[in-house]
Amino acid sequence: MKRTTMILTAAMLIAPAAFAARVDRRQENQQDRIAQGINSGSLNAAEAAKLEKQEARLQYEKHDMREDNGGHLTPKEKVKLNKQQNVLSREIYRKKHN
């Protein structure tokens, strides 16, 4: 019983950190995709600026959400942030392939 409790407690502590790392890594990947688009010429300056602005807005919103909840994201906020990142990812793809 003690071992199960310890494993569950450890999983609950690790899961939020893993999600936060995944969110940060995803934002870094999207930044890399934007940079690659600029370097390859598939994104012009105006398109890249708009995508960068959207990315910055998402980062600010994530920071604001964490600030409101003592450094953590609620499950509802995680879903919202993931949906917004999906939209931005599709936008990056569309702009790079138009």
QUIPE-V926246 format. One record per backbone hydrogen bond with DSSP energy under -1.0 kcal/mol. NH is the residue of the N-H (numbers start at 1). CO is the residue of the C=O. E is the energy in kcal/mol with one decimal. If there is no record, write none. Layout:
nh = (NH NH)
co = (CO CO)
e = (E E)
This chain:
nh = (5 6 7 8 9 10 11 12 13 14 15 18 19 20 21 22 23 24 25 26 27 28 29 30 31 32 33 34 35 36 37 38 39 40 43 48 49 50 51 52 53 54 55 56 57 58 59 60 61 62 63 64 65 66 67 68 71 78 79 80 81 82 83 84 85 86 87 88 89 90 91 92 93 94 95 96 97)
co = (1 2 3 4 5 6 7 8 9 10 11 14 15 16 17 18 19 20 21 22 23 24 25 26 27 28 29 30 31 32 33 34 35 36 37 44 45 46 47 48 49 50 51 52 53 54 55 56 57 58 59 60 61 62 63 64 66 74 75 76 77 78 79 80 81 82 83 84 85 86 87 88 89 90 91 92 93)
e = (-2.1 -2.5 -2.4 -2.5 -2.4 -2.4 -2.3 -2.2 -1.6 -2.2 -2.4 -2.5 -2.4 -2.4 -2.3 -2.1 -2.6 -2.4 -2.6 -2.5 -2.2 -2.1 -2.5 -2.3 -2.2 -2.4 -2.2 -2.1 -2.5 -2.6 -2.0 -2.0 -2.6 -2.4 -1.9 -2.5 -2.4 -2.1 -2.4 -2.8 -2.2 -2.1 -2.4 -2.6 -2.2 -2.1 -2.3 -2.5 -2.5 -2.6 -2.4 -2.7 -2.7 -2.4 -2.3 -1.8 -3.5 -2.4 -2.0 -2.2 -2.9 -2.4 -2.3 -2.2 -2.2 -2.1 -2.1 -2.3 -2.5 -2.3 -2.2 -2.6 -2.2 -2.8 -2.6 -2.2 -1.5)
